[in-house]
Amino acid sequence: MLDLLSYGATGWGDELLQGAGMTLLVAVLAYLIGLGAGCLTAAAKLSGPLPLRWLAATYTTVVRGVPALLVIWLLFYGGSGLVGWMAGLFGYGGRVELSAFAVGVASVGLVSGAYAAEVIRGAVQAVPKGQLEAARALGMHRLLILRRILAPQALRYALPGLGNVWQMTLKDTTLVSVVSLAELMRQAYVASGTTRQPFLFYLVAALIYLVITTLSETGFRALSRRADRGVRRATA
Amino acid sequence: MDMILSSLPSLASGAWLTLQLVALSLALGLLLSVGVALARLSGSVLLRAPAVAFIFLFRSTPLLVQIFLIFYGAGQFVAVRDSFLWPVLREPYWCAIIALTLNNAAYTGEILRGGIQAVSFGQIEAARALGMHRLLLFRRIVLPQAFRQILPAYGNEMIQMVQATSLASTITLMELTGAARAVASRSFQPVEMFVIAGLFYLAMNFAIAQAVRWGEKRLAHAG
C-alpha cells in the first residue's frame, strides 16, 4: 500500500503533491481575485452611485444564491464566448479558448468575491462613524483616512469572516476537477481509477485537505492576534 | 426558444430530484445533529470525543471528498460489498443522501451546540426545581429555546445545503445542475440552461429565507 503512495514513477505520491500544489495555486489566486472583487463590491454597496449599488447587490445575491458548481459550468460553456465577444470590442477577431485553469480561477474567484464583499461591508460598517468624522475634522484626505483609520480597524473586524471565506474558497477548488484541471481531487480520481484503490486515495486527499485547512486556521488565528494587538480586553 | 422549451421537462425532473435531496438530507441531518450536539456537550469523554472528532473531520474536509469516499471508496472492500449495506451504498442516490446528511449534521450540530449553551441556566434550574426529568426538560425547555436562537444561522445552513446538493451530479445523479449541464452540452444555448437552473436555485433560497423570517416572527418573544 505504501509503494502506491511513494514518490516517483511507480507511486502516486508526486502526482498527489503536484495536485495539492495546483489546488493551493488555484485557491490563492481565486482568493486574491475574491478579495479585490470583494473590496470593490463593498465600496460600491456602501458609497457607489445607484446603478453601481444595484449591480453590486445583484452580484452578491445571485452568486451567493446559486451553487459554485453551476458558476463553473456556466463559465466553462459560456466563458470563452464572453471573452471572445469582449476581445471583439477591442478589434480582435479570432476564437478565444479558456483553459480549465482560467475557468477554475475565474469562477472560484467570482464566488469568493461575493462572500468577501459581504464580510468587508460588515467590517467597514462596524468602524464607529465618530472616528471618520474626527479624521475629517482634522483635515485628513479620503485616502489617508482609508489607510490610517478605516482599513486597519475594518481589517480586524473582517479577519474572522475572511478566514471563513478562505476555507470555503479552498473547498470550492475541488469542484474545478469537473473540468479536468489536475488539482488534488482530479489526481486522486485518476490514481484511484488506475489502481482500483479509491478509498486509499480519497482518504489521502481528505487528509491533505485537513492539513491545509487546519494550518490555515492557525495562520488566520495568528493574523487575528496580530490585528488585535493594542486592543484592550476585559479579562475574566 | 424551442430548445429552451424542449429542455424544460429534464430541468423540471432535475429540480424535483434536487428538492428530494434537500428535504431528505436536511430532515435526517437535523435529527442527527441533535445527537451530535448533545454528545458534544456531554460530561462523558466517551461521548464527547467522537462528537468532537466527527465535527472536526466533516467541517475541515471538502464535501466532494466525502461524497467520493462514500460512493467510490466504500465499494473497494469485499466486506462492504458482501454486507447488508451494499444495496444502499451501491446507489448514488443514497450515497449522496448519506454524505449530505453527515456533512449537514456536523455543521448543524455545532450551530445547535451554541444554541443549547445560550439557554439561560436559571430556566434549567427552575425546570429541575419543578421536578421535570431530563428528557422532558430537554424537549420542553431547552430545545425550543435553542432552536429559536439558532434559526437565522440554521437558515443560512439550509441555503448552503441547497447548493451542496449540486455536487450529487458528480456521482451521476441528474439533479438540477447535472440536468442543466447535460442539456447544455448537447444544445447550442448552454448559457440559457444554466440561467434557468440558477433562477430555480434562487427561487428555492428565497422560499427558505421567507420561511425562516416567518418562523423567526412566530417564535419571537411575545412583547
HADDOCK unambig.tbl for C-alpha pairs under 7 A between the chains (distance, minus, plus):
assign (segid A and resid 65 and name CA) (segid B and resid 201 and name CA) 6.74 0.50 0.50
assign (segid A and resid 65 and name CA) (segid B and resid 202 and name CA) 5.49 0.50 0.50
assign (segid A and resid 65 and name CA) (segid B and resid 205 and name CA) 6.65 0.50 0.50
assign (segid A and resid 66 and name CA) (segid B and resid 163 and name CA) 6.28 0.50 0.50
assign (segid A and resid 66 and name CA) (segid B and resid 198 and name CA) 5.65 0.50 0.50
assign (segid A and resid 66 and name CA) (segid B and resid 201 and name CA) 5.72 0.50 0.50
assign (segid A and resid 66 and name CA) (segid B and resid 202 and name CA) 6.41 0.50 0.50
assign (segid A and resid 67 and name CA) (segid B and resid 163 and name CA) 4.44 0.50 0.50
assign (segid A and resid 67 and name CA) (segid B and resid 164 and name CA) 6.90 0.50 0.50
assign (segid A and resid 67 and name CA) (segid B and resid 166 and name CA) 6.53 0.50 0.50
assign (segid A and resid 69 and name CA) (segid B and resid 166 and name CA) 6.81 0.50 0.50
assign (segid A and resid 70 and name CA) (segid B and resid 177 and name CA) 6.21 0.50 0.50
assign (segid A and resid 70 and name CA) (segid B and resid 194 and name CA) 6.78 0.50 0.50
assign (segid A and resid 74 and name CA) (segid B and resid 191 and name CA) 6.13 0.50 0.50
assign (segid A and resid 74 and name CA) (segid B and resid 194 and name CA) 6.14 0.50 0.50
assign (segid A and resid 77 and name CA) (segid B and resid 190 and name CA) 6.25 0.50 0.50
assign (segid A and resid 77 and name CA) (segid B and resid 191 and name CA) 6.95 0.50 0.50
assign (segid A and resid 78 and name CA) (segid B and resid 190 and name CA) 6.91 0.50 0.50
assign (segid A and resid 78 and name CA) (segid B and resid 191 and name CA) 5.73 0.50 0.50
assign (segid A and resid 171 and name CA) (segid B and resid 62 and name CA) 4.96 0.50 0.50
assign (segid A and resid 174 and name CA) (segid B and resid 64 and name CA) 6.78 0.50 0.50
assign (segid A and resid 197 and name CA) (segid B and resid 76 and name CA) 6.58 0.50 0.50
assign (segid A and resid 198 and name CA) (segid B and resid 72 and name CA) 5.91 0.50 0.50
assign (segid A and resid 198 and name CA) (segid B and resid 73 and name CA) 4.87 0.50 0.50
assign (segid A and resid 198 and name CA) (segid B and resid 76 and name CA) 6.74 0.50 0.50
assign (segid A and resid 199 and name CA) (segid B and resid 69 and name CA) 5.89 0.50 0.50
assign (segid A and resid 199 and name CA) (segid B and resid 72 and name CA) 6.94 0.50 0.50
assign (segid A and resid 199 and name CA) (segid B and resid 73 and name CA) 3.75 0.50 0.50
assign (segid A and resid 199 and name CA) (segid B and resid 74 and name CA) 6.62 0.50 0.50
assign (segid A and resid 199 and name CA) (segid B and resid 76 and name CA) 6.56 0.50 0.50
assign (segid A and resid 202 and name CA) (segid B and resid 65 and name CA) 6.34 0.50 0.50
assign (segid A and resid 202 and name CA) (segid B and resid 68 and name CA) 7.00 0.50 0.50
assign (segid A and resid 202 and name CA) (segid B and resid 69 and name CA) 5.78 0.50 0.50
assign (segid A and resid 203 and name CA) (segid B and resid 69 and name CA) 6.98 0.50 0.50
assign (segid A and resid 206 and name CA) (segid B and resid 61 and name CA) 5.91 0.50 0.50
assign (segid A and resid 206 and name CA) (segid B and resid 65 and name CA) 6.20 0.50 0.50
assign (segid A and resid 209 and name CA) (segid B and resid 61 and name CA) 5.75 0.50 0.50
assign (segid A and resid 210 and name CA) (segid B and resid 60 and name CA) 5.48 0.50 0.50
assign (segid A and resid 210 and name CA) (segid B and resid 61 and name CA) 5.56 0.50 0.50
assign (segid A and resid 213 and name CA) (segid B and resid 60 and name CA) 6.02 0.50 0.50
